[in-house]
Amino acid sequence: MTNIVLNILVLLALLAVSFPVLRHLRGWPIASTVLHLCLLTMVFDTLMIRVGLYVFDPDKILGVYLWGAPLEDFAYAIAAAVGMPVLWTALGRRGAAPAAGSGEPDAQHGAGA
């Protein structure tokens, strides 16, 4: 199996399980995050490949490059940009400390501390 097939399968599975949460989120912030992470991936993957930090097996990739970064590498940026907001929303902010100056008592010290 080539990397692109695996990437597509993983992204489709991620979108399928994320859809119930994604449909309630605003699209523009996620799209903007995808764009920015893909730009960063394009720049830094190109640099890391040029200095020899890693090499791709030509039999496992399509051979399509965006400024030196193989197309398959962008799936990780897309998965992170979609998956993290979905997880954050689905899991909620349980256990988060109240904001400073919010007037809420600190859970560790109680109201009378």
PyMOL CGO cylinders between C-alpha atoms (Angstrom):
from pymol import cmd
from pymol.cgo import CYLINDER

trace = [
    CYLINDER, 0.00, 0.00, 0.00, 1.35, 3.42, -0.90, 0.3, 1, 1, 1, 1, 1, 1,
    CYLINDER, 1.35, 3.42, -0.90, 1.42, 6.32, 1.52, 0.3, 1, 1, 1, 1, 1, 1,
    CYLINDER, 1.42, 6.32, 1.52, -1.27, 8.27, -0.36, 0.3, 1, 1, 1, 1, 1, 1,
    CYLINDER, -1.27, 8.27, -0.36, -3.76, 5.38, -0.08, 0.3, 1, 1, 1, 1, 1, 1,
    CYLINDER, -3.76, 5.38, -0.08, -3.09, 5.05, 3.63, 0.3, 1, 1, 1, 1, 1, 1,
    CYLINDER, -3.09, 5.05, 3.63, -3.39, 8.82, 4.10, 0.3, 1, 1, 1, 1, 1, 1,
    CYLINDER, -3.39, 8.82, 4.10, -6.71, 8.97, 2.26, 0.3, 1, 1, 1, 1, 1, 1,
    CYLINDER, -6.71, 8.97, 2.26, -8.10, 6.09, 4.31, 0.3, 1, 1, 1, 1, 1, 1,
    CYLINDER, -8.10, 6.09, 4.31, -7.03, 7.70, 7.58, 0.3, 1, 1, 1, 1, 1, 1,
    CYLINDER, -7.03, 7.70, 7.58, -8.41, 11.12, 6.59, 0.3, 1, 1, 1, 1, 1, 1,
    CYLINDER, -8.41, 11.12, 6.59, -11.73, 9.59, 5.51, 0.3, 1, 1, 1, 1, 1, 1,
    CYLINDER, -11.73, 9.59, 5.51, -12.00, 7.70, 8.80, 0.3, 1, 1, 1, 1, 1, 1,
    CYLINDER, -12.00, 7.70, 8.80, -11.13, 10.88, 10.73, 0.3, 1, 1, 1, 1, 1, 1,
    CYLINDER, -11.13, 10.88, 10.73, -13.77, 12.88, 8.86, 0.3, 1, 1, 1, 1, 1, 1,
    CYLINDER, -13.77, 12.88, 8.86, -16.37, 10.14, 9.35, 0.3, 1, 1, 1, 1, 1, 1,
    CYLINDER, -16.37, 10.14, 9.35, -15.95, 9.96, 13.12, 0.3, 1, 1, 1, 1, 1, 1,
    CYLINDER, -15.95, 9.96, 13.12, -15.48, 13.74, 13.43, 0.3, 1, 1, 1, 1, 1, 1,
    CYLINDER, -15.48, 13.74, 13.43, -18.48, 14.80, 11.36, 0.3, 1, 1, 1, 1, 1, 1,
    CYLINDER, -18.48, 14.80, 11.36, -20.99, 15.01, 14.26, 0.3, 1, 1, 1, 1, 1, 1,
    CYLINDER, -20.99, 15.01, 14.26, -18.70, 17.50, 16.02, 0.3, 1, 1, 1, 1, 1, 1,
    CYLINDER, -18.70, 17.50, 16.02, -17.37, 19.24, 12.89, 0.3, 1, 1, 1, 1, 1, 1,
    CYLINDER, -17.37, 19.24, 12.89, -20.82, 20.25, 11.70, 0.3, 1, 1, 1, 1, 1, 1,
    CYLINDER, -20.82, 20.25, 11.70, -21.24, 22.36, 14.85, 0.3, 1, 1, 1, 1, 1, 1,
    CYLINDER, -21.24, 22.36, 14.85, -17.87, 24.12, 14.54, 0.3, 1, 1, 1, 1, 1, 1,
    CYLINDER, -17.87, 24.12, 14.54, -17.18, 27.21, 12.47, 0.3, 1, 1, 1, 1, 1, 1,
    CYLINDER, -17.18, 27.21, 12.47, -15.48, 26.24, 9.23, 0.3, 1, 1, 1, 1, 1, 1,
    CYLINDER, -15.48, 26.24, 9.23, -13.27, 29.27, 8.63, 0.3, 1, 1, 1, 1, 1, 1,
    CYLINDER, -13.27, 29.27, 8.63, -10.94, 28.84, 11.65, 0.3, 1, 1, 1, 1, 1, 1,
    CYLINDER, -10.94, 28.84, 11.65, -10.38, 25.17, 10.77, 0.3, 1, 1, 1, 1, 1, 1,
    CYLINDER, -10.38, 25.17, 10.77, -9.79, 25.95, 7.08, 0.3, 1, 1, 1, 1, 1, 1,
    CYLINDER, -9.79, 25.95, 7.08, -7.37, 28.72, 8.03, 0.3, 1, 1, 1, 1, 1, 1,
    CYLINDER, -7.37, 28.72, 8.03, -5.51, 26.36, 10.35, 0.3, 1, 1, 1, 1, 1, 1,
    CYLINDER, -5.51, 26.36, 10.35, -5.29, 23.71, 7.60, 0.3, 1, 1, 1, 1, 1, 1,
    CYLINDER, -5.29, 23.71, 7.60, -3.88, 26.31, 5.21, 0.3, 1, 1, 1, 1, 1, 1,
    CYLINDER, -3.88, 26.31, 5.21, -1.29, 27.59, 7.69, 0.3, 1, 1, 1, 1, 1, 1,
    CYLINDER, -1.29, 27.59, 7.69, -0.18, 24.12, 8.79, 0.3, 1, 1, 1, 1, 1, 1,
    CYLINDER, -0.18, 24.12, 8.79, 0.17, 23.04, 5.16, 0.3, 1, 1, 1, 1, 1, 1,
    CYLINDER, 0.17, 23.04, 5.16, 2.30, 26.12, 4.43, 0.3, 1, 1, 1, 1, 1, 1,
    CYLINDER, 2.30, 26.12, 4.43, 4.52, 25.35, 7.41, 0.3, 1, 1, 1, 1, 1, 1,
    CYLINDER, 4.52, 25.35, 7.41, 4.72, 21.71, 6.32, 0.3, 1, 1, 1, 1, 1, 1,
    CYLINDER, 4.72, 21.71, 6.32, 5.73, 22.79, 2.83, 0.3, 1, 1, 1, 1, 1, 1,
    CYLINDER, 5.73, 22.79, 2.83, 8.53, 25.01, 4.12, 0.3, 1, 1, 1, 1, 1, 1,
    CYLINDER, 8.53, 25.01, 4.12, 9.94, 22.86, 6.92, 0.3, 1, 1, 1, 1, 1, 1,
    CYLINDER, 9.94, 22.86, 6.92, 9.59, 19.50, 5.20, 0.3, 1, 1, 1, 1, 1, 1,
    CYLINDER, 9.59, 19.50, 5.20, 11.43, 20.91, 2.20, 0.3, 1, 1, 1, 1, 1, 1,
    CYLINDER, 11.43, 20.91, 2.20, 14.24, 22.14, 4.46, 0.3, 1, 1, 1, 1, 1, 1,
    CYLINDER, 14.24, 22.14, 4.46, 14.47, 18.86, 6.38, 0.3, 1, 1, 1, 1, 1, 1,
    CYLINDER, 14.47, 18.86, 6.38, 14.57, 16.82, 3.18, 0.3, 1, 1, 1, 1, 1, 1,
    CYLINDER, 14.57, 16.82, 3.18, 17.24, 19.08, 1.65, 0.3, 1, 1, 1, 1, 1, 1,
    CYLINDER, 17.24, 19.08, 1.65, 19.56, 18.71, 4.64, 0.3, 1, 1, 1, 1, 1, 1,
    CYLINDER, 19.56, 18.71, 4.64, 19.03, 14.94, 4.64, 0.3, 1, 1, 1, 1, 1, 1,
    CYLINDER, 19.03, 14.94, 4.64, 17.10, 14.45, 7.87, 0.3, 1, 1, 1, 1, 1, 1,
    CYLINDER, 17.10, 14.45, 7.87, 14.86, 11.97, 6.12, 0.3, 1, 1, 1, 1, 1, 1,
    CYLINDER, 14.86, 11.97, 6.12, 14.33, 10.36, 2.73, 0.3, 1, 1, 1, 1, 1, 1,
    CYLINDER, 14.33, 10.36, 2.73, 11.18, 8.95, 1.16, 0.3, 1, 1, 1, 1, 1, 1,
    CYLINDER, 11.18, 8.95, 1.16, 11.04, 5.58, -0.58, 0.3, 1, 1, 1, 1, 1, 1,
    CYLINDER, 11.04, 5.58, -0.58, 10.14, 6.49, -4.19, 0.3, 1, 1, 1, 1, 1, 1,
    CYLINDER, 10.14, 6.49, -4.19, 8.06, 3.29, -4.47, 0.3, 1, 1, 1, 1, 1, 1,
    CYLINDER, 8.06, 3.29, -4.47, 5.79, 4.41, -1.62, 0.3, 1, 1, 1, 1, 1, 1,
    CYLINDER, 5.79, 4.41, -1.62, 5.01, 7.98, -2.75, 0.3, 1, 1, 1, 1, 1, 1,
    CYLINDER, 5.01, 7.98, -2.75, 3.34, 9.47, -5.81, 0.3, 1, 1, 1, 1, 1, 1,
    CYLINDER, 3.34, 9.47, -5.81, 6.32, 11.63, -6.68, 0.3, 1, 1, 1, 1, 1, 1,
    CYLINDER, 6.32, 11.63, -6.68, 4.24, 14.83, -6.57, 0.3, 1, 1, 1, 1, 1, 1,
    CYLINDER, 4.24, 14.83, -6.57, 6.07, 17.53, -4.63, 0.3, 1, 1, 1, 1, 1, 1,
    CYLINDER, 6.07, 17.53, -4.63, 4.95, 20.93, -3.43, 0.3, 1, 1, 1, 1, 1, 1,
    CYLINDER, 4.95, 20.93, -3.43, 8.10, 23.03, -3.19, 0.3, 1, 1, 1, 1, 1, 1,
    CYLINDER, 8.10, 23.03, -3.19, 10.12, 19.97, -2.25, 0.3, 1, 1, 1, 1, 1, 1,
    CYLINDER, 10.12, 19.97, -2.25, 7.66, 18.35, 0.16, 0.3, 1, 1, 1, 1, 1, 1,
    CYLINDER, 7.66, 18.35, 0.16, 5.91, 15.18, -1.00, 0.3, 1, 1, 1, 1, 1, 1,
    CYLINDER, 5.91, 15.18, -1.00, 2.15, 15.45, -1.32, 0.3, 1, 1, 1, 1, 1, 1,
    CYLINDER, 2.15, 15.45, -1.32, 1.66, 12.65, 1.21, 0.3, 1, 1, 1, 1, 1, 1,
    CYLINDER, 1.66, 12.65, 1.21, 3.22, 14.69, 4.02, 0.3, 1, 1, 1, 1, 1, 1,
    CYLINDER, 3.22, 14.69, 4.02, 0.35, 17.17, 4.00, 0.3, 1, 1, 1, 1, 1, 1,
    CYLINDER, 0.35, 17.17, 4.00, -2.12, 14.60, 5.30, 0.3, 1, 1, 1, 1, 1, 1,
    CYLINDER, -2.12, 14.60, 5.30, -0.59, 14.87, 8.77, 0.3, 1, 1, 1, 1, 1, 1,
    CYLINDER, -0.59, 14.87, 8.77, -1.12, 18.63, 8.86, 0.3, 1, 1, 1, 1, 1, 1,
    CYLINDER, -1.12, 18.63, 8.86, -4.73, 18.22, 7.71, 0.3, 1, 1, 1, 1, 1, 1,
    CYLINDER, -4.73, 18.22, 7.71, -5.40, 15.49, 10.28, 0.3, 1, 1, 1, 1, 1, 1,
    CYLINDER, -5.40, 15.49, 10.28, -3.98, 17.64, 13.10, 0.3, 1, 1, 1, 1, 1, 1,
    CYLINDER, -3.98, 17.64, 13.10, -5.88, 20.75, 12.03, 0.3, 1, 1, 1, 1, 1, 1,
    CYLINDER, -5.88, 20.75, 12.03, -9.17, 18.85, 11.92, 0.3, 1, 1, 1, 1, 1, 1,
    CYLINDER, -9.17, 18.85, 11.92, -8.61, 16.36, 14.73, 0.3, 1, 1, 1, 1, 1, 1,
    CYLINDER, -8.61, 16.36, 14.73, -7.46, 18.68, 17.48, 0.3, 1, 1, 1, 1, 1, 1,
    CYLINDER, -7.46, 18.68, 17.48, -10.46, 21.05, 17.47, 0.3, 1, 1, 1, 1, 1, 1,
    CYLINDER, -10.46, 21.05, 17.47, -12.79, 18.05, 17.29, 0.3, 1, 1, 1, 1, 1, 1,
    CYLINDER, -12.79, 18.05, 17.29, -11.10, 16.41, 20.28, 0.3, 1, 1, 1, 1, 1, 1,
    CYLINDER, -11.10, 16.41, 20.28, -11.05, 19.68, 22.20, 0.3, 1, 1, 1, 1, 1, 1,
    CYLINDER, -11.05, 19.68, 22.20, -14.76, 20.17, 21.60, 0.3, 1, 1, 1, 1, 1, 1,
    CYLINDER, -14.76, 20.17, 21.60, -15.78, 16.54, 22.15, 0.3, 1, 1, 1, 1, 1, 1,
    CYLINDER, -15.78, 16.54, 22.15, -13.83, 16.15, 25.38, 0.3, 1, 1, 1, 1, 1, 1,
    CYLINDER, -13.83, 16.15, 25.38, -14.69, 19.60, 26.65, 0.3, 1, 1, 1, 1, 1, 1,
    CYLINDER, -14.69, 19.60, 26.65, -12.58, 21.61, 29.01, 0.3, 1, 1, 1, 1, 1, 1,
    CYLINDER, -12.58, 21.61, 29.01, -13.24, 19.44, 32.05, 0.3, 1, 1, 1, 1, 1, 1,
    CYLINDER, -13.24, 19.44, 32.05, -10.81, 20.09, 34.84, 0.3, 1, 1, 1, 1, 1, 1,
    CYLINDER, -10.81, 20.09, 34.84, -9.62, 23.39, 33.42, 0.3, 1, 1, 1, 1, 1, 1,
    CYLINDER, -9.62, 23.39, 33.42, -8.65, 25.93, 36.06, 0.3, 1, 1, 1, 1, 1, 1,
    CYLINDER, -8.65, 25.93, 36.06, -10.82, 29.06, 36.24, 0.3, 1, 1, 1, 1, 1, 1,
    CYLINDER, -10.82, 29.06, 36.24, -9.38, 32.16, 34.66, 0.3, 1, 1, 1, 1, 1, 1,
    CYLINDER, -9.38, 32.16, 34.66, -7.47, 34.52, 36.94, 0.3, 1, 1, 1, 1, 1, 1,
    CYLINDER, -7.47, 34.52, 36.94, -9.75, 37.14, 38.41, 0.3, 1, 1, 1, 1, 1, 1,
    CYLINDER, -9.75, 37.14, 38.41, -12.90, 35.24, 37.44, 0.3, 1, 1, 1, 1, 1, 1,
    CYLINDER, -12.90, 35.24, 37.44, -14.18, 35.27, 41.02, 0.3, 1, 1, 1, 1, 1, 1,
    CYLINDER, -14.18, 35.27, 41.02, -14.52, 31.47, 41.07, 0.3, 1, 1, 1, 1, 1, 1,
    CYLINDER, -14.52, 31.47, 41.07, -12.90, 29.67, 44.01, 0.3, 1, 1, 1, 1, 1, 1,
    CYLINDER, -12.90, 29.67, 44.01, -9.81, 27.63, 43.31, 0.3, 1, 1, 1, 1, 1, 1,
    CYLINDER, -9.81, 27.63, 43.31, -10.60, 23.90, 43.53, 0.3, 1, 1, 1, 1, 1, 1,
    CYLINDER, -10.60, 23.90, 43.53, -7.39, 23.16, 45.50, 0.3, 1, 1, 1, 1, 1, 1,
    CYLINDER, -7.39, 23.16, 45.50, -7.71, 25.88, 48.10, 0.3, 1, 1, 1, 1, 1, 1,
    CYLINDER, -7.71, 25.88, 48.10, -11.48, 26.15, 48.46, 0.3, 1, 1, 1, 1, 1, 1,
    CYLINDER, -11.48, 26.15, 48.46, -13.50, 29.30, 48.83, 0.3, 1, 1, 1, 1, 1, 1,
    CYLINDER, -13.50, 29.30, 48.83, -12.03, 30.37, 52.15, 0.3, 1, 1, 1, 1, 1, 1,
    CYLINDER, -12.03, 30.37, 52.15, -8.34, 30.20, 51.36, 0.3, 1, 1, 1, 1, 1, 1,
]
cmd.load_cgo(trace, "trace")
